[in-house]
């Protein structure tokens, strides 16, 4: 039942748009803080590895109050899972562009090599989180997103599932070797092997 003097249901007062604006502003601020924490998490992993991730180290990296990380993420696993998902989401658009390219295998090879050269520390951080999923089941869903999206891309070139798995395994294995040895393969070499495996 409406209180005495309250506006009828569905009636807006002059203050309603202002209230909505404040709520939207708080949501936007919360979203910005959350993204800052995720980016900071990846930066900490880049610099110190997963072992260096704590609520304190992440908030310090993000320049936010020490309570911010625990407000958005109640555990380190929740923070790592969200950071890995956020990192993998950044791969979605490039993979879509590759799928629409005139020569997808060549486009994929170029993108992988460029990413490995220009964003080496970030790629290392993503793979460190990816491998951590083998020990922490909570990260498995986030880790398999990369596998699923890469597999879906390759499945557009071949209907043979064993070939899809072979291409994905080759790419991950080669990138890990490149990160360890610092010897990034040529895009032409990567492309040629992908075509043979398909």
C-alpha positions in Angstrom: 0.0 0.0 0.0 1.3 3.5 -0.9 2.2 5.8 1.9 0.1 9.0 2.3 1.3 11.7 0.0 3.4 9.3 -2.1 3.1 9.6 -5.9 0.9 7.1 -7.6 2.6 4.0 -9.0 4.3 4.7 -12.3 4.4 8.4 -11.7 7.9 10.0 -11.8 8.8 12.9 -9.6 11.4 15.5 -10.6 13.9 13.7 -8.4 13.6 10.4 -10.1 15.9 11.1 -13.1 18.5 12.5 -10.7 18.3 9.4 -8.5 18.7 7.2 -11.6 21.7 9.3 -12.6 23.3 8.8 -9.3 22.7 5.0 -9.4 24.1 4.8 -12.9 27.1 6.8 -11.8 27.8 4.5 -8.9 27.5 1.5 -11.2 29.8 3.0 -13.7 32.3 3.8 -10.9 32.0 0.3 -9.6 32.6 -1.2 -13.1 35.7 1.0 -13.6 37.1 -0.1 -10.2 36.4 -3.7 -10.9 38.2 -3.4 -14.3 41.1 -1.6 -12.7 41.5 -4.5 -10.2 41.5 -7.0 -13.0 44.1 -5.1 -15.0 46.2 -4.7 -11.8 45.9 -8.4 -11.2 47.3 -9.2 -14.6 50.1 -6.6 -14.1 51.1 -8.2 -10.8 51.2 -11.7 -12.4 53.3 -10.2 -15.2 55.8 -8.8 -12.7 55.7 -11.2 -9.8 53.9 -14.3 -11.0 50.7 -15.8 -9.4 52.5 -16.1 -6.1 52.6 -12.3 -5.9 48.9 -11.9 -6.1 47.2 -10.8 -2.9 44.3 -8.4 -2.2 46.9 -5.9 -0.9 49.3 -6.2 -3.8 46.5 -5.8 -6.4 44.9 -2.8 -4.7 48.3 -1.2 -4.4 48.9 -1.8 -8.1 45.5 -0.4 -9.0 45.9 2.7 -6.7 42.7 1.8 -4.9 41.9 1.5 -1.1 43.0 -1.7 0.4 39.4 -2.8 1.0 38.4 -2.6 -2.7 39.6 -6.0 -3.8 37.8 -7.9 -1.0 34.6 -5.8 -1.7 34.5 -7.1 -5.3 36.3 -10.5 -4.9 35.9 -12.5 -1.7 38.9 -14.8 -2.5 42.1 -14.8 -4.4 40.7 -17.6 -6.6 37.7 -15.5 -7.5 40.0 -12.6 -8.4 42.3 -14.8 -10.5 39.3 -16.4 -12.3 37.8 -13.0 -13.2 41.2 -11.7 -14.3 41.7 -14.7 -16.6 38.2 -14.4 -18.1 38.8 -10.7 -18.6 42.1 -11.4 -20.4 40.5 -14.0 -22.6 37.6 -11.7 -23.5 40.2 -9.4 -25.1 41.0 -12.3 -27.5 37.4 -12.6 -28.7 37.3 -9.7 -31.1 40.7 -10.5 -32.8 39.5 -14.1 -33.2 36.3 -12.9 -34.8 38.3 -10.7 -37.2 40.5 -13.6 -38.1 37.5 -15.8 -38.8 36.2 -13.2 -41.2 39.6 -12.6 -42.9 40.1 -13.7 -46.5 42.8 -16.2 -45.3 42.1 -17.1 -41.7 45.2 -19.4 -41.1 47.5 -16.7 -42.3 45.7 -14.1 -40.2 45.9 -16.3 -37.2 49.6 -16.9 -37.6 50.3 -13.2 -38.0 48.3 -12.3 -34.9 49.9 -15.0 -32.7 53.4 -13.9 -33.6 52.7 -10.2 -33.2 51.0 -10.8 -29.8 53.9 -12.9 -28.6 56.4 -10.2 -29.6 54.5 -7.0 -28.6 52.8 -8.4 -25.5 55.2 -11.0 -24.2 54.7 -10.4 -20.5 50.9 -10.4 -20.8 51.0 -13.7 -22.8 53.2 -15.2 -20.0 50.7 -14.0 -17.4 47.8 -15.5 -19.3 49.6 -18.9 -19.7 50.6 -18.9 -16.0 46.9 -18.5 -15.0 45.9 -21.0 -17.7 48.3 -23.6 -16.2 47.2 -22.8 -12.7 43.7 -24.1 -13.6 45.2 -27.6 -13.5 45.7 -27.2 -9.8 42.7 -25.0 -9.0 39.4 -26.3 -10.5 37.8 -23.0 -9.8 39.8 -21.5 -12.7 39.0 -24.3 -15.2 35.9 -22.6 -16.8 37.9 -19.5 -17.4 40.9 -21.4 -18.7 38.9 -23.5 -21.2 37.4 -20.3 -22.8 40.6 -19.9 -24.8 40.5 -23.5 -25.9 36.9 -23.3 -26.9 37.2 -20.1 -28.9 40.4 -21.2 -30.7 38.8 -24.6 -31.4 35.7 -22.9 -32.8 37.9 -20.9 -35.1 39.8 -23.9 -36.4 36.7 -25.9 -36.8 35.7 -23.4 -39.5 38.5 -24.9 -41.7 38.1 -28.6 -41.0 35.4 -31.0 -39.8 38.0 -33.4 -38.4 38.0 -32.9 -34.6 41.4 -34.6 -34.2 42.8 -32.0 -36.6 41.2 -29.2 -34.5 42.8 -30.6 -31.4 46.1 -31.0 -33.1 46.2 -27.4 -34.3 45.2 -26.0 -30.9 47.8 -28.2 -29.1 50.5 -27.1 -31.6 49.7 -23.4 -31.1 49.8 -23.6 -27.3 52.9 -25.7 -27.3 54.8 -23.5 -29.8 53.9 -20.3 -27.9 55.0 -21.8 -24.6 58.3 -22.8 -26.2 58.7 -19.3 -27.7 58.1 -17.7 -24.4 60.7 -19.9 -22.7 63.4 -19.7 -25.4 62.6 -16.2 -26.6 62.7 -17.5 -30.1 59.4 -16.5 -31.7 58.7 -18.4 -34.9 58.0 -16.7 -38.2 54.4 -16.3 -39.1 55.0 -18.2 -42.4 56.4 -21.2 -40.4 53.4 -21.2 -38.1 50.9 -20.8 -41.0 52.5 -23.7 -43.0 52.3 -26.1 -40.0 48.7 -25.1 -39.3 47.8 -25.9 -42.9 49.5 -29.2 -42.8 47.7 -30.2 -39.6 44.3 -29.2 -41.1 
